[in-house]
Amino acid sequence: MEFASKRARLAGKSILDSGNPWFVPLDRLRSDAQSRGKSLVSFANYDYLGLSDRPEIKKASAEALARHGAGALGSRLVGGERSMHSEFEHAVADFIGVEASLTLVSGYLTNLTIISHLLGVKDLLLIDELCHNSILAGAKNAKAELVAFRHNDLEHLDSILKEKRGSFRNCLIVVEGLYSMDGDIPDLPKLLELKYQHNAWLLVDEAHSFGVLGKQGRGISDHFGEDPNDIDLIVGTLSKALVSCGGFLCARQEIIDWLRFTLSGFVYSVGLSPVITATAHAALDIIAAEPELPEQLRVVSEMFLAKARAAGLNTGPAIGRAVVPVMFGDLRSTMFASQELLKKDIYAPPIVHIGVPKDLPRIRFFLSSRHREADIDQAIAVLKEQDFQAAPATESVF
């Protein structure tokens, strides 16, 4: 209808005029490359620890399907509960080092539902300005007063707390453990200092930092050597290091017990699929048993970052953990760079102003412990050799 067409134009539909690099079937790209005697290198997936093809994970998934079927077939409150749900939740809590956890069918839903559930009209909500859309959506649904502080600027956060905290009943600070568009992290020790100083709660979204940060991959608290129990709420996803789908919450036992009966996104949603639960649990078992995996990822990520910067590429504030963006001067250059990479069987789709500020287009490289130095060298060489600032209008390869 006309309304939808108009909204599409306003959202930037014209971007697609030079080709659509999104929604490209990865299996098709792989088979196309294989038909030419090549292999596809993907920098577009969240498989940070390289677990997606592990046989023990596939076996656990198949066994769960055969034993339990594909779906939970109901809300866990009334018919969807399986013993494997609580077993997995206990394993997640034990791995991170907290009292309890709760799983939901969507990582996006987890943020969307928990933030509005916690806060009311007499409360204050402070979020980093670069937080994920799921956090922004949850914040907009909350009845609390919402204030965004400058990205990773904890002096700005402190000034807001000094000005406003005394006027509100409760205060929640929300940050991410590893920012998915910039590849940087917040100063957790300073955040904890501010949390206690101003009697606030702290929620950390560990979607991209779980399995990635810290010597054992336990997240940002592991990275800084802090007690994870000092973080009031840890949010995570099963779709990154745990190579499946869904979300989880970690908190004190009494909080999780309360949420089981009151959190709308949990109570009114179907339970986590047995297949997904088994997949994520098997992945978690591997991470716990092989603590060298996060170290392997660190080496690969820092290698990519060092080589990119040595080539003169703009990688922004990335620290070299799993996510490294390469910034471009304009949209056209970004789209062209992605096409040139794909011509070399390297899939790294562009991120444009639908997901990032209009003047900061980029290609976001997701690193995996399975990436080889040759993969990285080839990608960097493609980006270095092209004059993307003067990118020509070429026929799309997508």
N, C-alpha and C positions, 0 to 999 in steps of 0.2 A: 504494500500500500504506500501512498505518497508520504505518510508520516515516517515510515521506516526508511524510505529512500532518502528523505531529507536528513534524518538523524545519521545515516551512514555517511552522507557527504560531509556533514559537520564533524564527524569523528575521524575523517581523513581517508575516505574511500579512494581518493585520487592517488594515494600511495600505490595502489594495486595496478595503476596504468602501466608501470614498467615491469610488471610480473609479480606473482604472488609467491614469496618464499616461505609462507607459513602453511600449515596443514599438509605438508609434504609427507606422504607415507614413507616411513623409514625403511620398511621392508622392501618397498619398491626401489629406493635408492641403493640399498645393499645388493639386490638382485641385478640392477642395471650395471653397477660397478663390477660385479662378479662376471657378468656376461662379456665384459671387456678385458677380463683377466686382471682386474684391479680389486682393491678392497676399500670400503668406505670407512673413513675416520669421522666419527661424530663428536663434536664438542657441544652438542645440544641436549645432552641427557644428564639426569641427576644421579647416575650410578657412580657416586663418588668413590666407593670402595671396590668397584668392579665385581659385585656379587650377583648380578642379574642372571648370569649363565651358570652359576654354581650348581652342580648336580644334586647336592643335598637339599638345596632350596626347591628345586623342581620336584624332587621326590616327596618332600613334605607337603607341597601343594597338591600333588596327585593323590597322595594318601588321604588328605583331608577331604578332597572332593569325593573320593570313593566311600569314605566312612560317613561324612556328614552332609554331603550335597553341596550345592553352590552357594546357597543363601542361608541366612539366619532365620528368615521367614517371620520376623516380628521384632518389635521393640524388645530390648533385653528385659525391660521391666515386666512385660507380659508375654512371654513365650519365646523370645529370641535368645535367651541366655544359654551359653554352652560352657562347659568346664574349661575349655581352652581359652575363653575370654579372660577369666580371672588369672589363669596361669600366665598368660602373656603379660597382663598388666602388672603382676607381681615381678615378672622378669624385667620389665622396663624400669620399674621403680628401683629394683635392686641394682641394676646396671648404672643408673644415674646417681644413685645414692640418696634417694628420698624415701618418704614413708609410703606413698601410694600413688597410683596413676589410674586414669580412666581413658578408654579409647572411644573414638567417635568415627562415623563413616566417612568424614571429610575433614581434611586439615583446614580448608577454608571455613567450613562450618564451625570448627572449634573456636577460632578467633571471633567469628561473627556472633556466636551465641554466648561465650563466656564474659565478654566485656560488658555487654548490655545487662547481663544477669547480675553482675556484681554491684553495679553502681546505680544510684538514684538521683533525684533532683537536688539533693543537698551535698552532692559529691563532686570532686574535681578529677578530671582525666587529662593526663599529660602524655603526649605521644611524640616520638621522634618524627620529624617532618617527612622522612623517607621510609616510614614503615609501610609494609605490604598492604595492598588493597583490602585484604581480609580484615586487617586491623582497622583501617579507615572506615570500612563498612560497619564493623562492630561498634566503633566509636560514634558514628552518626546515629546508630540505633539506640545508643545509651541516652538516658535523660540527664546525665551529668554535664557540667560545664566542660567543654573541650578546648584545650589549648595545645598547639603544636610548638615544640621547641626546635631550634636550629639543629641540623643533623650532627650528632655526636658532640654538641656544644653543651657540656655539662655546667659550665658557668652560667649560660643562659637558662638552663633548667633550674639551677640553684636560685637565680634571681626571680624566676616565676614562683617558685616555692615560697621564697621569703615574702613576696608580695601577696600571694593568694591563699596559701595553705591554711592560715588561721580562720578563714571565712567559710570553710567547708568541713563537713562531718568526716568523710573519708577521702583519700587521695590515692589514685592508681597511676603509676608510671609504667609506660609500655615501650619496650625497645626490642630489637632483634639481636640474636647472638651473632649472626653473620648476615650482612645486608646483601640481598640477592642481586641487586643491580650494580653495586659498587665494590663488593668483595671486601668491605672493611668491617671492623667490629667496635663495639662500645667499650668504654673503660669500666668494667664491672666493679672493681674495688671502689672506685669513686661513686658509682651508682649506689652501691650498698651503703656507703657513708652518708649519702644524701637521703636515702630511704630511712635510715635510723634517725638521722638528725631532724628530719621533718615529719616523722611518724607517718610514713607513706607505705603503700604496698608496691611491690615490683613484679611485673609480668615480663618474662623474656621469651620471645618466640625463637625457638631453637630449630626451626625448620631446616635451615641450611648448615647449622653448626653441630647438630647431633651426628655423631660418627665422624666428624671432621676435626673439631677443635679439641685440644688436650692430648696428652700422651696416649690415652686409652680411648679417645673419641667420645668422651662422656659429655662434651659440650663446653660452653664458655666458662663454667665454674672450674672444670678440669684444666682449662687453658690457663686460668689465673691462679689456680690453687686455692679457690674459695670453697666454702661449704655450700653445696647446692640447696640445702635447707634454708639458707638465708634468702633465697629467692622465693617469694610467696607463691608464684604460679609459673611453671615451666610449660610452654606449649610446644608441641612437636608434630612432625608429620611422619607417616609411614612411607611416603612416596619418594624420599630422597635416599639416604643411606640404607634404608630398610627395604628398598626396591619393591614396594607394593602400593597400597593406597589407603588413606585414612588419616586420622589425627589422634593425638593424645594430650592429656593434661596431667601434670604432676603437681602434687601439693601434700600438705599434711593429711593424715588419715581422716580426721574429722571433717575436713573440707571436702575430700573426695566422697565420703559417705553422704554428705549433704547434697552434693551435686548429682549423685545417682538418682535422687528422687525429685530434683527440682530443675536441673539444667534442661531447658526446652530442646536444644539440639541433640541431646542424648535421649531424653524420655520419649520424644515424639519421632525419633528416627529409628530405622531398623538397626539391629545389631550388626557388628562387623562380620562380613562373610567369613565362614570357616576357612575357605581357601586363602583369603587375604591374611587372616590371623596366623595361619600356619606358615605362610610365606614370610611374613614379617618376623615371626618368632624364630624361624630357622636362620634368617639373616642376622638377627640379634645374637643368637648363639655363636655364629661365626665371628662376629665383631668382638664378643667377649673372649672367645678362645684364641683369637689372632690379633693381639694388640699392636702388632707391627703394621697392620693395614693403614691406620691413620698416619703413621710415619711415612709410609710409601706415598700416600697422597700428598703429604707436605712436601716431599722431595720433588715430585712431579709438578706441583703447583708453583713452588718457588722457582723451579727451572723455567717454566713458561713465563712467569713474571720477569725474571732476570733477562731472559732472551728478548722479550718484547720491549723492555725498556732500553736494552742495549741497541735495539734496532730503531730506536727513536719513536716508538709508538706510545701513545698516551693511554696509560692504564689507570689513571685517576688515583684514588686513595687505596686501592686494593693491597692487601697484606700478603697475598700468595697462599690462600687456602681455598681450594675447590672452585672459587668463582673469580675470574679475572676479566674485566671489561676492557675492550679496546675502543677508545672514543674517536669519532670522526667529526669533521668540520660541518658537515651538512647531511641531509637525508639522502641525496643522490649518491654521494660518496659511500655512504654506509651500505646502501642497496647494491651498488656496484661491487664493493669489496666482498660481500656475501656471495654474489654470483661468481666472481673470480675464484673464490675458494671452492665452490661446488664443482667448477670445471676441473679442479684437481682432486675431486672425490673427497672433499672436506666439507662436512655439513655444519654450518654455524650461522643460523638465521639472524637477521638484524633485529635490534630492539629500537623502535622509533617512538614518536611522541604519544602513541597510545599507552605506552608503559613507562616512559621516562620524559623529563622535560623536553620541549620541542627543540631547544638549542643544544641538547646533549645526546644525539643519536649514537648508538654503539653496537658492537657485536659483543655479546656476552659469551665468554668461553667457560664452559663447565669442564673442569678437569677431573680425571679419574686416575686411580692408582694403576690402571691398565694402559694408560697412554704411554707410548714410547717416545724417547727423545727424537726419533726420526719423524714422528707425527707432529711434534711441536715445531721442529725445524722447518718442516714443509709449510706449515700454516704461517709461521713468522715470515718465511721467505716470500710467500704470495703477498702478504700485506706490505712488506718492505719494498718490493720491486715495483709496485703500482703507484702511480700518481693519482691517488683517490680524490685529491682536492680538485682535479680537473677531469673527473670521471666522465667518459663519453656515454651517450645514450645508446646502449647496445640491446640487442634482442635478448630477452630473458631466457635463462636456462631452466627456470622453474616450471 
